Amino acid sequence: MTDTPVPSGSPSDAADDDVARRLRAAEPVHADDETRILPSQTDDDVVRRLRAAEPVHADDETRILPSQTDDDVVRRLRAAEPVHADDETRILPSQADDGVVRRLRAAGCVFAEDEARLLRAQADGDLLDALVTRRVAGEPLEHVLGWAELAGVRVVVAPGVFVPRRRTTLMVEEATRLARAATAPRPVVVDLCCGTGAVGLVVALRTGDVELHAVDVDPAAVRCAQDNLARVGGRARTGDLTAGLPHELRGRVDVVVANVPYVPTDEVRLLPPESRLHEPVTAVDGGPDGLGLVRRVLSEAASWLARPGHVLVEVAAHQVPDAEQAARAADLVPRTVRDDDLDAVVLVASAR
Ligand SMILES: C[S@@+](CC[C@H](N)C(=O)[O-])C[C@H]1O[C@@H](n2cnc3c(N)ncnc32)[C@H](O)[C@@H]1O
């Protein structure tokens, strides 16, 4: 959010000063507009409050637009203060008479203008109306659009399939570094629990010529992954972790990326509604301590690795000690990579 560029046609410097003064003097009402247009003035506070309010580590802010947690902030800001209609019409004159924006905003979409722009690029007339109706009913924007983005790469995502999160960019970056360092002329990359296949796809695109295999237990996810991986010649199969891999890969895999479900079962109910209601529980529920699938991946993947070879799993910060212990139990050497801006932690477990 803090990197959001100021759109062209934004107010002049003098007007900005005036707006800044007025916003500072009063609690911002249109927090969504303000964070988009004037990020430097409001983001710090909004981000702090969002972080403080976030109940679990898992599925929140960073899809195409960070609408799930911001909604709550905007609702609270609106409830606390009457609308500054003059600010709105002066800063954003085009919004007031836009039916799509109005519908999205009334439904609590924070980045209503941005969402309207994306939806309009997708459809018009009755089809646009149908898309807006789905979004207003609470479907994730990515499911409505039919695509999502990870690290700047667009992937197909069907309703009911896990939407890639921005924090997973860290896994992509680390995996790409390791795949590029592989000694094989054509490194083998495996994406377990692939969902749309976005992680493996971006690693393949960034690395160059790789042999890419992806596995997911959910046939709907595998169909998306098959579509998405076609552009790099990758294969996606339905299966339970490594049971879905062809046997000839055993001992040949340079990098396993596995963004597995890691939310503890008791915390699944705390996830934002967009995740709880529109993504399968099998995509998020990691068992009693969240690490059930992480342990299985580490112990199963060890025998598929080349030497050197690496398994990468995303975890929550508090899960690191137990995840490292699971790596050691699988005779792998753990290290942890973090990115506070992405709120991401990746365990890299390497073959000896
Ligand atoms: C958190 S999502 C991650 C999807 C994708 N890697 C990404 O980052 O966008 C976890 C995925 O794991 C899949 N999954 C859950 N249990 C599985 C299992 N035992 N074997 C294979 N896939 C599984 C789910 O269907 C879901 O697509």
The ligand as an SDF file (V2000), in Angstrom:
LIG
                    3D

 27 29  0  0  0  0  0  0  0  0999 V2000
   -2.3140  -22.4550    1.0040 C   0  0  0  0  0  0  0  0  0  0  0  0
   -2.8250  -23.1630   -0.5060 S   0  0  0  0  0  0  0  0  0  0  0  0
   -1.4020  -22.7090   -1.4930 C   0  0  0  0  0  0  0  0  0  0  0  0
   -1.6040  -22.8090   -2.9720 C   0  0  0  0  0  0  0  0  0  0  0  0
   -0.4130  -22.2900   -3.7800 C   0  0  0  0  0  0  0  0  0  0  0  0
    0.8000  -22.9960   -3.4390 N   0  0  0  0  0  0  0  0  0  0  0  0
   -0.2210  -20.8120   -3.5510 C   0  0  0  0  0  0  0  0  0  0  0  0
    0.6810  -20.3850   -2.8210 O   0  0  0  0  0  0  0  0  0  0  0  0
   -1.0160  -20.0350   -4.1030 O   0  0  0  0  0  0  0  0  0  0  0  0
   -2.5930  -24.8570   -0.1630 C   0  0  0  0  0  0  0  0  0  0  0  0
   -2.9550  -25.8350   -1.2680 C   0  0  0  0  0  0  0  0  0  0  0  0
   -2.6350  -27.1520   -0.7780 O   0  0  0  0  0  0  0  0  0  0  0  0
   -3.5470  -28.0770   -1.3120 C   0  0  0  0  0  0  0  0  0  0  0  0
   -3.4610  -29.2970   -0.4760 N   0  0  0  0  0  0  0  0  0  0  0  0
   -3.9400  -29.4840    0.7780 C   0  0  0  0  0  0  0  0  0  0  0  0
   -3.6130  -30.7160    1.2100 N   0  0  0  0  0  0  0  0  0  0  0  0
   -2.9130  -31.3260    0.2120 C   0  0  0  0  0  0  0  0  0  0  0  0
   -2.2920  -32.6020    0.0660 C   0  0  0  0  0  0  0  0  0  0  0  0
   -2.3350  -33.5180    1.0450 N   0  0  0  0  0  0  0  0  0  0  0  0
   -1.6540  -32.8780   -1.0930 N   0  0  0  0  0  0  0  0  0  0  0  0
   -1.6180  -31.9600   -2.1040 C   0  0  0  0  0  0  0  0  0  0  0  0
   -2.1820  -30.7410   -2.0110 N   0  0  0  0  0  0  0  0  0  0  0  0
   -2.8210  -30.4100   -0.8690 C   0  0  0  0  0  0  0  0  0  0  0  0
   -4.8640  -27.3300   -1.2940 C   0  0  0  0  0  0  0  0  0  0  0  0
   -5.7780  -27.9080   -2.1860 O   0  0  0  0  0  0  0  0  0  0  0  0
   -4.4070  -25.9170   -1.6820 C   0  0  0  0  0  0  0  0  0  0  0  0
   -4.5090  -25.7220   -3.0670 O   0  0  0  0  0  0  0  0  0  0  0  0
  1  2  1  0
  2  3  1  0
  2 10  1  0
  3  4  1  0
  4  5  1  0
  5  6  1  0
  5  7  1  0
  7  8  2  0
  7  9  1  0
 10 11  1  0
 11 12  1  0
 11 26  1  0
 12 13  1  0
 13 14  1  0
 13 24  1  0
 14 15  1  0
 14 23  1  0
 15 16  2  0
 16 17  1  0
 17 18  1  0
 17 23  2  0
 18 19  1  0
 18 20  2  0
 20 21  1  0
 21 22  2  0
 22 23  1  0
 24 25  1  0
 24 26  1  0
 26 27  1  0
M  CHG  2   2   1   9  -1
M  END
$$$$
